[in-house]
Structure formats: C-alpha cells, structure tokens
Amino acid sequence: MKRVVWFLILMLVFAGAYFAWQKANASTTKHDPAPGASRGVPVIAAEVVKEDIPIWLEGIGNVQAANTVTVRPRVGGTLESISFTEGAMVKEGDVLARIDPRPFESVLSQAKAKKAQDEAQLANAQSVLARAQSLVKENAISRQMVDQAQASATQLQAQVKADQAAIDAAQLDLDFTTVRAPISGRTGVRMVDAGNVVTGSQPEGLVVLTELQPTSVIFTLPQRHLADLRPHMKPGSAELPVQALDEDGTLLDEGLLKLVDNQIDNATGTLKLKASFPNKDFTLWPGQYVNARMLVETKKDVLVVPAEAVQPGLNGPFAYVVKEDDTVEARETKTGITLDGLTVIEDGLKAGERVVREGQTKLKPGAKVTITDSGS
C-alpha cells in the first residue's frame, strides 16, 4: 500500500514539472521571433526636398590694385621735406614732398621781366604804327614805312605771347616743386629721404601709391564654362556677383564681374575674368591669392538629396527609397550637379519620399529597415 502511495506522489511531481516546462516553452515561443523574422537593418534616412540651388563657378584668383602709381619728381632739385607717413592713406592732391623752389622762382621772375620789357616795346611799336598810318593818308611818308611799322608791331606781339608761354612754363615748373598725390591710395615704403638731390628723369620714385578701394581680382575658369558665361558677355547684360574667399573658405568680400577676357589662353585652356570689390575693410591685399566664385544661375524648386544617398550602379546611379512598410526599393535616378553636399535629382524621385543616406552597404532590394535618424 505504501508503494502505491509513493508511486502516485512521484507521478504528481512529474506531471507538475511537465506542465511547468510546457508553460515556459510556450512563453518563450510567444516572445522570441522566429528564425528569419529580422527587426530591420538600422539606417539613416533623408527626405527628398525642393530647394533653390545656386550655380557657382569657382577659380583661383590674384588680387590686383585698381591703380598703382610710382610718384616721381617732375623737376630736379634738393628734396626739402617729406610730408607723408609710410603706410598711411592719402587723398588725391595731398602734398607728399617739396623740392627747393628758389631756382624756379628766379626763372619765373626773369620770364615776367622779359615779358614786361617786350610789352613796353610793343606799346611803342603800336604808337609808331598809328602815326605812320595817319601820315600815309596825307602822303607824308611812303607805304613801305607803314609796312615796316606794322611788321615791327606784329613781331613784338608774337614775342609777348612767347614771353607768356615762358612764364606759364616757369610757373608750371615752380608748381612741380610741390609733389602731390596723383591718386587716392595707401603709401608704401619711402624710397628717398629729405636732403637728397632728385631729378625729373630719375628711375627711382619717391614712393609708390596703391589704390585699395576699390580693388580687383583677376581669376581664371576652364574654357568649358564659356557657354555658361556667354549670355552675360553681351553689352548691357547684368553684372554677375562674385565672392572672394580665403584658403579656409572664409568670405573676404563680395563684388561684381567687370570683364571677361577677349580670348582663351591656348596654353592652359582657361578664360581670364576680372571682378571689382569695394574692399571696405581692406580684407583684400594686392598680390594676395584668393578663391573666387561667381554666381551664374539659380535653379528654382529643384529636387535635391544628400549626395551620399546616390549610389553608383551597373545601370547608372540609384538610391534606396524607403517605402511605407519600411522596406527599401532600389530606384534608378537621373542626377544633375552636386553642390555643397546636395545632388540635384532630375528624374526618378519625388518630393517627400525618403531615401537612405547611410547604411546602404547592408541593404538589398526588399530589405526591411529601421530608421535611426531622419532629416532633409
């Protein structure tokens, strides 16, 4: 009897253990996914959007001063004084230096005295001519004497005019003893010190003046861009905006295109262009190399995606499009230009669709994805 009881107790224990195992197995089956039921490949997606895309043409340029003048003396003499400070801004007409004026004042005085002398002789000759013309009417003198008086007066008139020209020349030389700035600009290094004797023909100047406001940038573009520039080369066409940037991409100044050169350089296959900049803050300096970029067109309301969303394929570029059921479709696309990390889509995508921008290497058409981040 005891054996039967123990047997029944063992059977109950085994039955309880079996039902507990069945319950645990059912719970595991309920919560764990079946083999192949993946949670999806994690990817980063972006939305296809419409934007205005500016078309910039970029080239390397060199800053050139609008005007550069080497100031040289116009007359010779001792340099009495220097009136400018090196590296300072001067205006057109400002006094830069003075040359000893005394020799030129003497020449001017002599010219004026000579004119006064000749004017006195001219007055006498005119009086003689008037008397001769009066006497010839009375047949008191011959006509030849009148002609001689007329010639003498005419000669003296010409001499007085020559004297005035000599006075003007002497006055001009005297004025040139004051050396003035021919343009507004910034002075450079002083090349001659006060006390030196200078000449009007010396090759070395007193100082170099450089006009910095405005200033110019000469830059080049490949000849393949000639078609883009041609509509803007016609007389009266709008001037294109140009930006000057340093090697780090920092904007230095904004200006306008002023010139497209009249020929292409056969050696380099490039076209030379010239832009003018106001240079208000002196961010552009003559001789400086800059990156110049010119806005030739703005494409309105075009479809764009991040450049990394477009992948190369056997049949051309394509993008993985995320469908509503979170599976992906490999969609062939027709692309345009790529600027600032965005690629223009000419065909194949629609605004509002989502494309995969990161994680494409783990995908194949029809794969399920999990979007970990999304942006435009």
C-alpha positions in Angstrom: 0.0 0.0 0.0 2.8 2.4 0.8 4.4 1.7 -2.5 1.2 2.7 -4.3 1.1 6.0 -2.4 4.7 6.8 -3.2 4.1 5.9 -6.8 1.1 8.3 -7.0 3.2 11.1 -5.3 6.0 10.6 -7.9 3.5 10.7 -10.8 2.1 14.0 -9.5 5.5 15.6 -9.2 6.4 14.5 -12.8 3.1 15.8 -14.1 3.7 19.2 -12.4 7.2 19.5 -13.8 5.9 18.7 -17.3 3.2 21.3 -17.2 5.7 23.9 -15.9 8.0 23.1 -18.8 5.2 23.4 -21.3 4.2 26.8 -19.9 7.7 28.2 -20.0 8.2 26.9 -23.6 5.0 28.5 -24.7 6.0 31.8 -23.2 9.4 31.7 -24.9 7.8 30.9 -28.3 5.4 33.8 -27.9 8.0 36.4 -27.2 11.0 35.4 -29.3 10.9 36.0 -33.0 11.0 33.0 -35.3 14.2 32.5 -37.3 14.4 35.0 -40.3 11.9 37.4 -38.6 14.5 40.3 -38.5 13.9 43.6 -36.7 15.3 45.5 -39.7 18.7 47.0 -40.8 19.4 50.2 -39.0 19.8 53.1 -41.5 19.8 56.9 -41.6 17.3 58.4 -44.0 16.7 61.8 -45.6 13.7 63.3 -47.3 13.6 64.4 -50.9 13.0 68.1 -50.9 12.7 71.0 -53.3 15.2 73.9 -53.0 16.7 76.8 -54.9 20.2 75.8 -55.9 22.8 78.5 -56.8 25.2 77.5 -59.5 28.7 78.8 -58.7 31.8 78.7 -60.9 35.0 78.6 -58.9 38.6 79.5 -59.8 41.8 80.7 -58.3 42.5 84.4 -58.5 45.0 87.1 -57.6 44.3 90.5 -56.1 45.4 93.5 -58.1 45.2 97.1 -57.1 42.8 99.3 -59.1 45.7 101.7 -59.7 49.3 101.7 -58.8 51.4 104.8 -59.3 55.1 105.4 -58.7 55.4 109.0 -57.7 58.5 110.6 -59.3 59.6 114.3 -59.2 58.8 116.3 -62.3 61.6 118.7 -61.8 65.1 118.4 -60.3 66.4 120.0 -57.1 67.1 119.4 -53.5 64.3 117.5 -51.7 63.4 119.9 -48.9 60.8 117.8 -47.0 58.7 114.7 -47.0 55.1 115.2 -46.0 53.7 111.7 -45.9 53.8 108.8 -43.5 54.7 105.3 -44.8 51.7 103.1 -44.9 49.2 105.9 -44.5 46.1 106.7 -46.6 46.4 109.9 -48.7 43.9 111.6 -50.9 44.4 112.8 -54.5 46.1 116.3 -54.4 47.6 115.8 -50.9 51.2 117.2 -50.6 53.7 114.4 -50.4 57.0 116.3 -50.7 58.6 119.6 -51.5 61.6 120.5 -53.7 63.6 123.7 -53.2 61.6 126.2 -55.2 64.1 129.1 -55.3 65.8 128.3 -58.7 62.4 128.1 -60.3 61.1 131.3 -58.7 64.1 133.1 -60.2 63.4 131.7 -63.7 59.8 132.8 -63.3 60.8 136.3 -62.3 63.1 136.6 -65.3 60.3 135.5 -67.6 57.9 138.0 -66.2 60.6 140.8 -66.6 61.2 139.8 -70.2 57.5 140.0 -70.9 57.2 143.4 -69.3 60.1 144.6 -71.5 58.6 143.3 -74.7 55.2 144.7 -73.8 56.8 148.2 -73.5 58.4 147.8 -76.9 55.1 146.6 -78.3 53.3 149.7 -77.0 55.9 151.9 -78.6 55.7 150.0 -81.9 51.9 150.3 -81.9 52.2 154.1 -81.4 54.7 154.3 -84.3 52.3 152.3 -86.5 49.4 154.5 -85.6 51.3 157.7 -86.6 52.6 156.1 -89.8 49.1 155.1 -90.8 48.0 158.7 -90.2 50.8 160.2 -92.2 50.5 157.9 -95.1 46.9 159.3 -95.7 48.5 162.7 -96.1 51.2 161.2 -98.4 53.8 162.5 -95.8 55.5 159.1 -95.8 55.7 156.1 -98.1 53.6 153.0 -97.8 56.8 151.0 -97.2 57.4 152.7 -93.9 53.9 151.8 -92.8 54.5 148.2 -93.7 57.7 148.2 -91.7 56.0 149.7 -88.6 53.3 147.0 -89.0 55.8 144.2 -89.2 57.7 145.5 -86.1 54.4 145.7 -84.1 53.4 142.2 -85.2 56.8 140.8 -84.3 56.6 142.3 -80.8 53.1 140.9 -80.3 54.4 137.4 -81.1 57.3 138.0 -78.7 54.9 138.9 -75.9 53.0 135.7 -76.5 56.2 133.7 -76.3 57.1 135.6 -73.1 53.7 134.5 -71.7 54.4 130.9 -72.7 57.8 131.1 -70.9 56.0 132.4 -67.8 53.5 129.6 -67.9 56.3 127.0 -68.2 58.3 128.6 -65.4 55.1 128.7 -63.2 54.5 125.0 -64.0 58.0 124.0 -63.0 57.6 126.0 -59.8 54.3 124.2 -59.1 56.0 120.9 -59.7 58.3 121.6 -56.8 55.3 120.7 -54.6 54.9 116.9 -55.2 51.2 116.0 -54.8 49.4 112.6 -54.8 48.1 111.8 -58.3 45.6 109.3 -56.9 44.0 108.4 -53.6 45.6 105.4 -52.0 48.0 103.9 -49.5 51.6 104.9 -49.4 54.4 102.3 -49.4 58.0 102.5 -48.4 59.7 105.9 -48.7 62.4 105.4 -51.3 64.2 108.8 -51.0 64.9 110.8 -47.9 64.8 114.6 -47.5 68.1 116.3 -48.3 68.8 114.3 -51.4 69.1 115.8 -54.8 66.4 114.5 -57.2 65.9 114.8 -60.9 62.9 114.8 -63.1 64.1 111.8 -65.0 65.4 109.5 -62.2 64.1 105.9 -62.4 63.6 105.6 -58.7 60.5 107.3 -57.4 59.7 108.9 -54.1 57.0 106.4 -53.1 54.5 104.0 -54.6 50.8 104.8 -54.2 48.4 101.9 -54.3 44.6 102.4 -54.7 42.9 99.7 -52.5 39.3 100.9 -52.6 38.0 99.5 -54.8 40.3 96.7 -55.7 40.2 94.0 -58.4 40.6 90.2 -58.5 41.9 88.5 -61.7 40.8 84.8 -61.8 40.6 82.1 -64.4 37.9 79.5 -65.3 38.2 76.4 -67.6 37.0 77.1 -71.1 34.2 74.6 -70.7 32.4 77.2 -68.8 32.3 79.6 -71.7 28.8 78.5 -72.6 27.6 79.5 -69.1 29.2 82.9 -69.4 28.2 83.7 -73.0 24.7 85.1 -72.1 26.4 87.5 -69.7 29.0 88.8 -72.1 26.6 90.8 -74.2 26.7 94.6 -73.8 24.2 95.8 -71.2 23.8 92.4 -69.5 23.6 92.3 -65.7 26.9 92.0 -63.8 27.3 88.7 -62.1 28.0 88.6 -58.3 31.5 87.3 -57.4 32.8 86.3 -54.0 36.4 86.3 -52.8 37.3 83.6 -50.2 40.5 82.7 -48.4 42.0 79.2 -48.4 39.8 78.2 -45.5 36.6 79.2 -47.3 36.0 82.4 -45.2 34.2 85.1 -47.2 36.5 88.1 -47.6 34.4 90.4 -49.8 31.7 90.4 -52.4 31.9 92.2 -55.7 30.8 92.2 -59.4 32.2 90.8 -62.6 33.6 93.6 -64.7 35.4 91.8 -67.6 35.5 88.6 -69.5 38.8 88.5 -71.4 38.5 88.6 -75.2 40.5 85.4 -75.8 41.2 81.9 -74.3 44.7 81.1 -73.2 45.8 78.3 -75.7 48.5 77.1 -73.3 46.2 76.5 -70.3 42.7 76.3 -71.9 41.4 78.9 -69.4 39.5 82.1 -69.7 40.5 85.2 -67.7 38.0 87.2 -65.8 38.2 90.4 -63.7 35.9 91.3 -60.8 35.8 94.6 -58.8 35.4 94.6 -55.0 34.7 97.6 -52.7 37.2 96.3 -50.1 35.8 98.4 -47.4 37.6 96.6 -44.6 40.9 96.1 -46.5 40.4 92.3 -46.5 41.9 92.1 -50.0 45.5 93.0 -50.5 47.4 93.4 -53.8 49.3 90.2 -54.6 47.1 88.0 -52.4 45.9 84.7 -53.8 42.2 84.0 -53.2 39.5 81.6 -54.3 36.9 83.4 -56.5 33.5 82.0 -57.1 30.9 83.5 -59.4 27.1 83.0 -59.3 25.9 82.4 -62.9 22.5 80.9 -62.3 20.0 79.9 -59.5 17.9 76.8 -60.3 14.4 77.2 -58.8 12.5 74.5 -57.0 14.6 71.5 -58.0 14.6 68.2 -56.2 17.7 67.5 -54.1 19.0 64.8 -51.8 22.2 64.4 -49.8 25.0 63.5 -52.1 25.8 60.3 -50.2 22.2 59.0 -50.8 23.0 58.4 -54.5 25.0 55.3 -55.2 26.7 54.1 -58.4 25.1 51.1 -60.1 25.6 48.9 -63.1 22.8 50.8 -64.9 23.7 54.2 -63.5 23.1 56.0 -60.2 20.4 54.8 -57.9 19.0 55.4 -54.4 17.3 53.2 -51.9 13.8 54.5 -51.3 12.2 53.6 -48.0 8.6 52.6 -48.6 5.6 52.8 -46.2 6.2 49.2 -45.0 9.8 50.1 -44.0 11.2 48.0 -46.9 13.6 49.5 -49.4 13.4 49.8 -53.2 16.5 50.4 -55.4 15.3 53.3 -57.6 17.4 54.4 -60.6 17.8 58.1 -60.8 18.9 60.8 -63.2 21.2 63.2 -61.4 22.4 66.8 -62.1 25.1 68.8 -60.4 26.3 68.3 -56.9 26.9 71.4 -54.8 27.6 71.9 -51.1 26.8 68.2 -50.3 23.5 68.2 -52.2 22.8 66.4 -55.5 20.1 67.6 -57.9 17.7 64.8 -59.0 16.3 65.4 -62.5 14.3 62.2 -62.6 13.5 59.0 -60.5 12.4 60.5 -57.2 9.5 62.6 -55.9 9.4 65.3 -53.2 8.5 63.9 -49.8 10.0 60.4 -50.4 12.6 59.1 -48.0 15.9 57.8 -49.2 18.7 56.0 -47.3 21.7 58.2 -46.8 23.8 55.9 -44.5 23.8 52.1 -44.2 23.3 51.2 -47.9 26.1 48.6 -47.8 23.9 46.2 -45.7 20.9 46.6 -47.9 19.4 44.8 -50.9 16.0 45.5 -52.6 13.1 44.4 -50.4 15.2 44.5 -47.2 13.4 45.7 -44.1 15.0 48.7 -42.4 14.8 50.5 -39.1 15.3 54.3 -39.4 17.6 55.5 -36.6 17.7 59.1 -37.8 15.9 61.1 -40.4 16.5 64.6 -41.8 16.4 66.6 -45.0 
